[in-house]
Amino acid sequence: MKELDIAGIYVTPILGWTLIALVVWTMLRRLIDRFGASRWIWHRGLFDAALFVIVLGGVAAVAG
């Protein structure tokens, strides 16, 4: 893991991974809504949180 240099400020890599995961998570949510799969989801907030953690873990595994 290497720190990110943003305008001279060093930030942890998890911040960059979180931004990438947020973009992927947003696209997945739109895809789920578009195909009507959201009607099978029991608790939307819990599902969204779990999906984000899974996506963030995947991004961290690939990047790290």
Phi and psi in degrees as a GROMACS rama.xvg file:
@    title "Ramachandran Plot"
@    xaxis  label "Phi"
@    yaxis  label "Psi"
@TYPE xy
-124.096  140.567  LYS-2
-68.724  148.054  GLU-3
-92.7828  137.739  LEU-4
-103.133  105.776  ASP-5
-113.916  104.609  ILE-6
54.0926  40.7044  ALA-7
84.6264  0.850838  GLY-8
-108.3  124.469  ILE-9
-87.4536  126.191  TYR-10
-123.412  160.341  VAL-11
-71.4742  153.248  THR-12
-64.5139  -24.2121  PRO-13
-62.8352  -27.3246  ILE-14
-65.8317  -45.0315  LEU-15
-65.7693  -40.5895  GLY-16
-64.1904  -37.6802  TRP-17
-65.631  -39.2327  THR-18
-65.7481  -41.1246  LEU-19
-64.3916  -43.4813  ILE-20
-64.2908  -34.5811  ALA-21
-64.5126  -40.653  LEU-22
-65.9288  -46.1904  VAL-23
-64.2015  -41.6836  VAL-24
-62.6738  -41.1716  TRP-25
-63.9099  -41.8376  THR-26
-65.4879  -39.8383  MET-27
-64.9963  -41.2524  LEU-28
-62.2547  -42.5263  ARG-29
-65.2098  -37.4649  ARG-30
-65.5194  -41.8768  LEU-31
-64.1265  -42.4025  ILE-32
-67.7324  -38.1271  ASP-33
-64.5551  -39.6275  ARG-34
-89.7326  4.41525  PHE-35
75.3426  15.3057  GLY-36
-75.2712  -10.9104  ALA-37
-69.8083  -18.5656  SER-38
-71.581  -16.2578  ARG-39
-91.1196  -4.3617  TRP-40
-86.919  125.599  ILE-41
-74.5909  -51.509  TRP-42
-125.304  104.886  HIS-43
-62.7157  -42.5137  ARG-44
-64.5445  -41.6868  GLY-45
-66.3996  -41.2041  LEU-46
-62.5805  -43.3705  PHE-47
-63.2822  -42.2667  ASP-48
-64.0056  -43.291  ALA-49
-66.0378  -40.1032  ALA-50
-63.6109  -39.8518  LEU-51
-65.629  -41.119  PHE-52
-63.6595  -39.9648  VAL-53
-64.9521  -44.768  ILE-54
-65.3115  -42.979  VAL-55
-62.5282  -40.2899  LEU-56
-63.117  -39.1783  GLY-57
-66.1333  -42.2629  GLY-58
-64.8961  -42.5699  VAL-59
-65.223  -37.2548  ALA-60
-67.4743  -38.9505  ALA-61
-73.0034  -42.3416  VAL-62
-80.6493  -32.3179  ALA-63
